[in-house]
Amino acid sequence: MGTVAAHGLRKSFGEVQALDGVDLDVPDGSFFVVLGPSGAGKTTTLRAIAGLETLDGGSVHLDGRDATADTPAARDLAMVFQSYALYPRRTAYENIASPLRARRASSSDIQAAVQQVSALLHIERLLQRRPAQMSGGEMQRVALARALVRRPRAFLMDEPLTNLDLKLRVEMRTELTRIHRTLGGTFLYVTNDQVEALSMADRVAVLREGRVQQVGTPTEVYERPANQWVAGFVGSPRISLLACRAEGDRLVGAQGWSLPRPRWTTAEDGRPLLLGLRAEDVSVEKRGEAALPGELYGLEPLGDRTVVDVKVGSEMVKVKARPTVTGTPGERVSVTVDLDRAHLFDADTGLALA
Ligand code: ATP
């Protein structure tokens, strides 16, 4: 078993309220990612769960049992940090073996366990090297191997891929999901990288300023963001938000445009709203019936696609277009909207409207 639950975690550092009532329910065997910007409280949450931080309030339950007062060792959780924290004078083999030695495992058991995990991580050839003789990516694998070698109740990972270059980071994402599938076990992983979160997680909790904003599958968080902030934080390019109001069967923009009111919305007339448009749900045309009349502002070629910035009045709409798209800044264009895929938020509360 390996369920991890945090209820109402509170922690302040002087003036800073790092955790403001954090609730997390991490199911046994899941790859659960806590996603949030720098300073959101991700590390503090992990440290609190690991027993490395004294809390001002709240509780931690492991496998259904209250573990709030347990020592870190008694919690039986393995932590992997972004700094590798390897013993510099020991070989990779000895680093990986160290948690098992601490438990007084027999040498043959240790050898078998180190071999198994090294094969899984493709690091057999590094076992006799010391940290100074390894690259960052290799050290990260050794650090992971050291966490994986013992079978803790759950793995807590704090941005372990941050120090790797982009190519290695992408590779390690795939590796980690493979390791999770192969080994099983509960992974609780924190990151500020939404691509990492969306690609690896089976569940994501989005954290902001010490509060969980939304919990769901990656698809739910992306497709049905609970509020304007989550919509803006998850997704690249960033979702475009346009001020508007519902008026009868129309949605009327603050910049003078008007669209049919989406069938699904319950918004009452006159209430200030924000229309959220993901770049893949809009397209840009040179002529045609102007849904949102605008002016081409700039093109950002990204190889497989080009992001087109269109100014609609004083607001900007980002459009994902084919890489072959052309245009001149200042040119008049119109933006076509897939209203079934659009989002509406209450402009005052930021909450998504159904
Ligand atoms: P990052 O992605 O940058 O690591 P994070 O989401 O992990 O950020 P935390 O490290 O948990 O954020 O920090 C949350 C808040 O608490 C921040 O404002 C941080 O400055 C503050 N904080 C964390 N640890 C301490 C500490 N030991 N003393 C004072 N303030 C702290």
Residues whose N, C-alpha, C, O or C-beta is under 5 A from the ligand:
A	BS01	ATP	F13 V16 A18 P37 S38 G39 A40 G41 K42 T43 T44 T45 N192
